Amino acid sequence: MALERDMIVATALRLLNEVGLERLTLRRLATELGVQAPALYWHFKNKQELLDEMADALTREVPPRPLGKGEPWQDWLAERMRDQRRMLNSHRDAARLFVGARPGPGTHPALQVALESLDRAGLSPREALRGLFTLDHYVTGFVLEEQARPTREPEEDLDDARRWLADRPDLLAAVMESGPPHGDEAFEHGLSLILEGIRTRNMATAP
């Protein structure tokens, strides 16, 4: 059976879900494909190039949607980031896969749509691009924490705080008021902070 690049990437993504990033090796992938490991080097120079391609394939799972007429750009960006979080959380170790991955062709359409949409909304290219990068880093980092302890519930963090801060009622009160650092509520809070920062910054730098 002739190897195709897309087939290799699809098999690698399936293995990622089964064994995780640490145990995803070229040798294991070759065995799964029924070939010798050197055959993979006809398609990928090294493992990092394969990982870059895998990340690019996952990027394509979130189709770009332009800003709708009359739609607030903050709401549109927030939904885009929620989609990205869902995509990352639907694949084991996907956040780790994205960390350090080089942007590929799958990134280009989404970035183009985003910049054009934010331009129509009145954001400068500089503020739009830097805002997008900041949001991307936030989502990836948030999911990185989520996937590092997938079985842990947000309330467990509060239980830990009650034990660690039993002798610091002031700090404990602050932690209890702010809520768990993980989960949907924490994600939405951080997302809203960044979006408000982008809006404020853009207003301050507008001509």
VEXFI-978438 format. One record per residue (C-alpha): residue number from 1; residue in three letters; x, y, z. Coordinates in nm, 3 decimals. Layout:
BEGIN
<rotor num="NUM" residu="ALA" X="X" Y="Y" Z="Z"/>
...
END
This chain:
BEGIN
<rotor num="1" residu="MET" X="0.000" Y="0.000" Z="0.000"/>
<rotor num="2" residu="ALA" X="0.146" Y="0.335" Z="-0.107"/>
<rotor num="3" residu="LEU" X="0.180" Y="0.586" Z="0.174"/>
<rotor num="4" residu="GLU" X="0.007" Y="0.921" Z="0.136"/>
<rotor num="5" residu="ARG" X="0.092" Y="1.221" Z="0.351"/>
<rotor num="6" residu="ASP" X="-0.271" Y="1.269" Z="0.459"/>
<rotor num="7" residu="MET" X="-0.297" Y="0.903" Z="0.556"/>
<rotor num="8" residu="ILE" X="0.011" Y="0.931" Z="0.776"/>
<rotor num="9" residu="VAL" X="-0.124" Y="1.241" Z="0.950"/>
<rotor num="10" residu="ALA" X="-0.468" Y="1.086" Z="1.006"/>
<rotor num="11" residu="THR" X="-0.312" Y="0.773" Z="1.154"/>
<rotor num="12" residu="ALA" X="-0.082" Y="0.981" Z="1.374"/>
<rotor num="13" residu="LEU" X="-0.381" Y="1.177" Z="1.508"/>
<rotor num="14" residu="ARG" X="-0.563" Y="0.855" Z="1.587"/>
<rotor num="15" residu="LEU" X="-0.258" Y="0.726" Z="1.770"/>
<rotor num="16" residu="LEU" X="-0.231" Y="1.056" Z="1.956"/>
<rotor num="17" residu="ASN" X="-0.578" Y="0.996" Z="2.099"/>
<rotor num="18" residu="GLU" X="-0.490" Y="0.638" Z="2.188"/>
<rotor num="19" residu="VAL" X="-0.141" Y="0.666" Z="2.339"/>
<rotor num="20" residu="GLY" X="-0.071" Y="1.036" Z="2.395"/>
<rotor num="21" residu="LEU" X="0.206" Y="1.260" Z="2.269"/>
<rotor num="22" residu="GLU" X="0.484" Y="1.107" Z="2.479"/>
<rotor num="23" residu="ARG" X="0.431" Y="0.760" Z="2.335"/>
<rotor num="24" residu="LEU" X="0.367" Y="0.872" Z="1.979"/>
<rotor num="25" residu="THR" X="0.690" Y="0.770" Z="1.808"/>
<rotor num="26" residu="LEU" X="0.777" Y="0.730" Z="1.442"/>
<rotor num="27" residu="ARG" X="0.847" Y="0.364" Z="1.508"/>
<rotor num="28" residu="ARG" X="0.501" Y="0.311" Z="1.657"/>
<rotor num="29" residu="LEU" X="0.343" Y="0.504" Z="1.372"/>
<rotor num="30" residu="ALA" X="0.530" Y="0.301" Z="1.112"/>
<rotor num="31" residu="THR" X="0.418" Y="-0.023" Z="1.276"/>
<rotor num="32" residu="GLU" X="0.058" Y="0.098" Z="1.272"/>
<rotor num="33" residu="LEU" X="0.090" Y="0.177" Z="0.901"/>
<rotor num="34" residu="GLY" X="0.259" Y="-0.157" Z="0.827"/>
<rotor num="35" residu="VAL" X="0.584" Y="-0.004" Z="0.702"/>
<rotor num="36" residu="GLN" X="0.938" Y="0.045" Z="0.823"/>
<rotor num="37" residu="ALA" X="1.018" Y="0.373" Z="0.998"/>
<rotor num="38" residu="PRO" X="1.252" Y="0.499" Z="0.720"/>
<rotor num="39" residu="ALA" X="0.954" Y="0.502" Z="0.482"/>
<rotor num="40" residu="LEU" X="0.809" Y="0.792" Z="0.678"/>
<rotor num="41" residu="TYR" X="1.111" Y="1.008" Z="0.602"/>
<rotor num="42" residu="TRP" X="1.007" Y="1.022" Z="0.238"/>
<rotor num="43" residu="HIS" X="0.718" Y="1.239" Z="0.358"/>
<rotor num="44" residu="PHE" X="0.852" Y="1.409" Z="0.672"/>
<rotor num="45" residu="LYS" X="1.210" Y="1.515" Z="0.743"/>
<rotor num="46" residu="ASN" X="1.170" Y="1.455" Z="1.115"/>
<rotor num="47" residu="LYS" X="0.912" Y="1.408" Z="1.389"/>
<rotor num="48" residu="GLN" X="0.865" Y="1.781" Z="1.443"/>
<rotor num="49" residu="GLU" X="0.760" Y="1.825" Z="1.082"/>
<rotor num="50" residu="LEU" X="0.499" Y="1.554" Z="1.135"/>
<rotor num="51" residu="LEU" X="0.378" Y="1.724" Z="1.454"/>
<rotor num="52" residu="ASP" X="0.351" Y="2.055" Z="1.268"/>
<rotor num="53" residu="GLU" X="0.137" Y="1.885" Z="1.004"/>
<rotor num="54" residu="MET" X="-0.082" Y="1.725" Z="1.271"/>
<rotor num="55" residu="ALA" X="-0.141" Y="2.063" Z="1.436"/>
<rotor num="56" residu="ASP" X="-0.225" Y="2.212" Z="1.098"/>
<rotor num="57" residu="ALA" X="-0.479" Y="1.934" Z="1.035"/>
<rotor num="58" residu="LEU" X="-0.648" Y="2.009" Z="1.367"/>
<rotor num="59" residu="THR" X="-0.658" Y="2.379" Z="1.282"/>
<rotor num="60" residu="ARG" X="-0.867" Y="2.292" Z="0.976"/>
<rotor num="61" residu="GLU" X="-1.130" Y="2.136" Z="1.204"/>
<rotor num="62" residu="VAL" X="-1.243" Y="2.487" Z="1.298"/>
<rotor num="63" residu="PRO" X="-1.370" Y="2.637" Z="0.971"/>
<rotor num="64" residu="PRO" X="-1.325" Y="3.014" Z="0.949"/>
<rotor num="65" residu="ARG" X="-1.646" Y="3.215" Z="0.975"/>
<rotor num="66" residu="PRO" X="-1.645" Y="3.584" Z="0.887"/>
<rotor num="67" residu="LEU" X="-1.794" Y="3.844" Z="1.116"/>
<rotor num="68" residu="GLY" X="-2.166" Y="3.873" Z="1.047"/>
<rotor num="69" residu="LYS" X="-2.332" Y="4.200" Z="0.953"/>
<rotor num="70" residu="GLY" X="-2.414" Y="4.389" Z="1.271"/>
<rotor num="71" residu="GLU" X="-2.253" Y="4.121" Z="1.487"/>
<rotor num="72" residu="PRO" X="-2.040" Y="4.259" Z="1.774"/>
<rotor num="73" residu="TRP" X="-1.681" Y="4.168" Z="1.704"/>
<rotor num="74" residu="GLN" X="-1.621" Y="4.078" Z="2.071"/>
<rotor num="75" residu="ASP" X="-1.900" Y="3.815" Z="2.057"/>
<rotor num="76" residu="TRP" X="-1.765" Y="3.682" Z="1.729"/>
<rotor num="77" residu="LEU" X="-1.411" Y="3.652" Z="1.864"/>
<rotor num="78" residu="ALA" X="-1.534" Y="3.491" Z="2.186"/>
<rotor num="79" residu="GLU" X="-1.719" Y="3.222" Z="1.992"/>
<rotor num="80" residu="ARG" X="-1.413" Y="3.163" Z="1.777"/>
<rotor num="81" residu="MET" X="-1.202" Y="3.106" Z="2.090"/>
<rotor num="82" residu="ARG" X="-1.464" Y="2.872" Z="2.239"/>
<rotor num="83" residu="ASP" X="-1.454" Y="2.669" Z="1.917"/>
<rotor num="84" residu="GLN" X="-1.077" Y="2.653" Z="1.942"/>
<rotor num="85" residu="ARG" X="-1.094" Y="2.535" Z="2.301"/>
<rotor num="86" residu="ARG" X="-1.347" Y="2.266" Z="2.209"/>
<rotor num="87" residu="MET" X="-1.127" Y="2.150" Z="1.923"/>
<rotor num="88" residu="LEU" X="-0.819" Y="2.124" Z="2.144"/>
<rotor num="89" residu="ASN" X="-1.009" Y="1.942" Z="2.416"/>
<rotor num="90" residu="SER" X="-1.149" Y="1.692" Z="2.166"/>
<rotor num="91" residu="HIS" X="-0.801" Y="1.549" Z="2.106"/>
<rotor num="92" residu="ARG" X="-0.568" Y="1.408" Z="2.368"/>
<rotor num="93" residu="ASP" X="-0.260" Y="1.625" Z="2.429"/>
<rotor num="94" residu="ALA" X="-0.363" Y="1.861" Z="2.149"/>
<rotor num="95" residu="ALA" X="-0.254" Y="2.169" Z="2.342"/>
<rotor num="96" residu="ARG" X="0.095" Y="2.023" Z="2.389"/>
<rotor num="97" residu="LEU" X="0.097" Y="1.943" Z="2.019"/>
<rotor num="98" residu="PHE" X="0.026" Y="2.308" Z="1.935"/>
<rotor num="99" residu="VAL" X="0.294" Y="2.449" Z="2.167"/>
<rotor num="100" residu="GLY" X="0.594" Y="2.517" Z="1.947"/>
<rotor num="101" residu="ALA" X="0.425" Y="2.399" Z="1.627"/>
<rotor num="102" residu="ARG" X="0.497" Y="2.605" Z="1.318"/>
<rotor num="103" residu="PRO" X="0.192" Y="2.763" Z="1.154"/>
<rotor num="104" residu="GLY" X="0.097" Y="2.580" Z="0.835"/>
<rotor num="105" residu="PRO" X="-0.136" Y="2.635" Z="0.540"/>
<rotor num="106" residu="GLY" X="-0.438" Y="2.552" Z="0.755"/>
<rotor num="107" residu="THR" X="-0.375" Y="2.867" Z="0.956"/>
<rotor num="108" residu="HIS" X="-0.380" Y="3.103" Z="0.661"/>
<rotor num="109" residu="PRO" X="-0.754" Y="3.104" Z="0.570"/>
<rotor num="110" residu="ALA" X="-0.863" Y="3.149" Z="0.931"/>
<rotor num="111" residu="LEU" X="-0.614" Y="3.429" Z="0.989"/>
<rotor num="112" residu="GLN" X="-0.714" Y="3.604" Z="0.667"/>
<rotor num="113" residu="VAL" X="-1.084" Y="3.588" Z="0.756"/>
<rotor num="114" residu="ALA" X="-1.013" Y="3.711" Z="1.109"/>
<rotor num="115" residu="LEU" X="-0.804" Y="4.008" Z="0.998"/>
<rotor num="116" residu="GLU" X="-1.056" Y="4.111" Z="0.732"/>
<rotor num="117" residu="SER" X="-1.342" Y="4.082" Z="0.981"/>
<rotor num="118" residu="LEU" X="-1.165" Y="4.285" Z="1.248"/>
<rotor num="119" residu="ASP" X="-1.066" Y="4.545" Z="0.990"/>
<rotor num="120" residu="ARG" X="-1.434" Y="4.592" Z="0.905"/>
<rotor num="121" residu="ALA" X="-1.502" Y="4.624" Z="1.278"/>
<rotor num="122" residu="GLY" X="-1.255" Y="4.912" Z="1.300"/>
<rotor num="123" residu="LEU" X="-0.950" Y="4.744" Z="1.451"/>
<rotor num="124" residu="SER" X="-0.610" Y="4.832" Z="1.311"/>
<rotor num="125" residu="PRO" X="-0.408" Y="4.543" Z="1.161"/>
<rotor num="126" residu="ARG" X="-0.153" Y="4.578" Z="1.442"/>
<rotor num="127" residu="GLU" X="-0.408" Y="4.558" Z="1.724"/>
<rotor num="128" residu="ALA" X="-0.607" Y="4.286" Z="1.549"/>
<rotor num="129" residu="LEU" X="-0.307" Y="4.062" Z="1.492"/>
<rotor num="130" residu="ARG" X="-0.160" Y="4.110" Z="1.837"/>
<rotor num="131" residu="GLY" X="-0.501" Y="4.053" Z="1.991"/>
<rotor num="132" residu="LEU" X="-0.546" Y="3.730" Z="1.795"/>
<rotor num="133" residu="PHE" X="-0.206" Y="3.603" Z="1.904"/>
<rotor num="134" residu="THR" X="-0.281" Y="3.689" Z="2.267"/>
<rotor num="135" residu="LEU" X="-0.613" Y="3.506" Z="2.253"/>
<rotor num="136" residu="ASP" X="-0.455" Y="3.207" Z="2.084"/>
<rotor num="137" residu="HIS" X="-0.188" Y="3.185" Z="2.354"/>
<rotor num="138" residu="TYR" X="-0.453" Y="3.217" Z="2.625"/>
<rotor num="139" residu="VAL" X="-0.668" Y="2.936" Z="2.487"/>
<rotor num="140" residu="THR" X="-0.374" Y="2.703" Z="2.430"/>
<rotor num="141" residu="GLY" X="-0.235" Y="2.769" Z="2.777"/>
<rotor num="142" residu="PHE" X="-0.574" Y="2.722" Z="2.941"/>
<rotor num="143" residu="VAL" X="-0.630" Y="2.389" Z="2.766"/>
<rotor num="144" residu="LEU" X="-0.273" Y="2.285" Z="2.845"/>
<rotor num="145" residu="GLU" X="-0.363" Y="2.310" Z="3.213"/>
<rotor num="146" residu="GLU" X="-0.694" Y="2.131" Z="3.158"/>
<rotor num="147" residu="GLN" X="-0.533" Y="1.842" Z="2.973"/>
<rotor num="148" residu="ALA" X="-0.253" Y="1.810" Z="3.228"/>
<rotor num="149" residu="ARG" X="-0.509" Y="1.688" Z="3.481"/>
<rotor num="150" residu="PRO" X="-0.811" Y="1.567" Z="3.284"/>
<rotor num="151" residu="THR" X="-0.985" Y="1.386" Z="3.570"/>
<rotor num="152" residu="ARG" X="-0.969" Y="1.675" Z="3.814"/>
<rotor num="153" residu="GLU" X="-1.288" Y="1.870" Z="3.882"/>
<rotor num="154" residu="PRO" X="-1.271" Y="2.249" Z="3.932"/>
<rotor num="155" residu="GLU" X="-1.419" Y="2.218" Z="4.281"/>
<rotor num="156" residu="GLU" X="-1.119" Y="2.008" Z="4.385"/>
<rotor num="157" residu="ASP" X="-0.905" Y="2.320" Z="4.353"/>
<rotor num="158" residu="LEU" X="-1.124" Y="2.494" Z="4.608"/>
<rotor num="159" residu="ASP" X="-1.099" Y="2.194" Z="4.840"/>
<rotor num="160" residu="ASP" X="-0.720" Y="2.218" Z="4.817"/>
<rotor num="161" residu="ALA" X="-0.734" Y="2.591" Z="4.890"/>
<rotor num="162" residu="ARG" X="-0.937" Y="2.529" Z="5.205"/>
<rotor num="163" residu="ARG" X="-0.660" Y="2.301" Z="5.332"/>
<rotor num="164" residu="TRP" X="-0.361" Y="2.509" Z="5.220"/>
<rotor num="165" residu="LEU" X="-0.502" Y="2.842" Z="5.332"/>
<rotor num="166" residu="ALA" X="-0.672" Y="2.736" Z="5.653"/>
<rotor num="167" residu="ASP" X="-0.446" Y="2.976" Z="5.846"/>
<rotor num="168" residu="ARG" X="-0.485" Y="3.260" Z="5.592"/>
<rotor num="169" residu="PRO" X="-0.853" Y="3.353" Z="5.596"/>
<rotor num="170" residu="ASP" X="-0.793" Y="3.668" Z="5.389"/>
<rotor num="171" residu="LEU" X="-0.639" Y="3.474" Z="5.101"/>
<rotor num="172" residu="LEU" X="-0.893" Y="3.194" Z="5.134"/>
<rotor num="173" residu="ALA" X="-1.179" Y="3.443" Z="5.110"/>
<rotor num="174" residu="ALA" X="-1.030" Y="3.586" Z="4.790"/>
<rotor num="175" residu="VAL" X="-0.991" Y="3.239" Z="4.637"/>
<rotor num="176" residu="MET" X="-1.346" Y="3.140" Z="4.732"/>
<rotor num="177" residu="GLU" X="-1.484" Y="3.460" Z="4.582"/>
<rotor num="178" residu="SER" X="-1.293" Y="3.424" Z="4.255"/>
<rotor num="179" residu="GLY" X="-1.385" Y="3.057" Z="4.213"/>
<rotor num="180" residu="PRO" X="-1.189" Y="2.765" Z="4.067"/>
<rotor num="181" residu="PRO" X="-0.903" Y="2.858" Z="3.829"/>
<rotor num="182" residu="HIS" X="-1.023" Y="2.597" Z="3.579"/>
<rotor num="183" residu="GLY" X="-1.352" Y="2.518" Z="3.409"/>
<rotor num="184" residu="ASP" X="-1.593" Y="2.710" Z="3.190"/>
<rotor num="185" residu="GLU" X="-1.650" Y="3.001" Z="3.428"/>
<rotor num="186" residu="ALA" X="-1.278" Y="3.066" Z="3.469"/>
<rotor num="187" residu="PHE" X="-1.224" Y="3.039" Z="3.094"/>
<rotor num="188" residu="GLU" X="-1.501" Y="3.287" Z="3.017"/>
<rotor num="189" residu="HIS" X="-1.372" Y="3.533" Z="3.276"/>
<rotor num="190" residu="GLY" X="-1.021" Y="3.533" Z="3.133"/>
<rotor num="191" residu="LEU" X="-1.157" Y="3.556" Z="2.780"/>
<rotor num="192" residu="SER" X="-1.367" Y="3.861" Z="2.867"/>
<rotor num="193" residu="LEU" X="-1.067" Y="4.032" Z="3.027"/>
<rotor num="194" residu="ILE" X="-0.860" Y="3.994" Z="2.710"/>
<rotor num="195" residu="LEU" X="-1.142" Y="4.105" Z="2.481"/>
<rotor num="196" residu="GLU" X="-1.203" Y="4.414" Z="2.693"/>
<rotor num="197" residu="GLY" X="-0.831" Y="4.486" Z="2.683"/>
<rotor num="198" residu="ILE" X="-0.829" Y="4.464" Z="2.303"/>
<rotor num="199" residu="ARG" X="-1.127" Y="4.700" Z="2.282"/>
<rotor num="200" residu="THR" X="-0.974" Y="4.952" Z="2.521"/>
<rotor num="201" residu="ARG" X="-0.635" Y="4.938" Z="2.356"/>
<rotor num="202" residu="ASN" X="-0.784" Y="4.985" Z="2.010"/>
<rotor num="203" residu="MET" X="-0.983" Y="5.287" Z="2.127"/>
<rotor num="204" residu="ALA" X="-0.670" Y="5.440" Z="2.278"/>
<rotor num="205" residu="THR" X="-0.463" Y="5.395" Z="1.962"/>
<rotor num="206" residu="ALA" X="-0.733" Y="5.491" Z="1.712"/>
<rotor num="207" residu="PRO" X="-0.650" Y="5.805" Z="1.510"/>
END
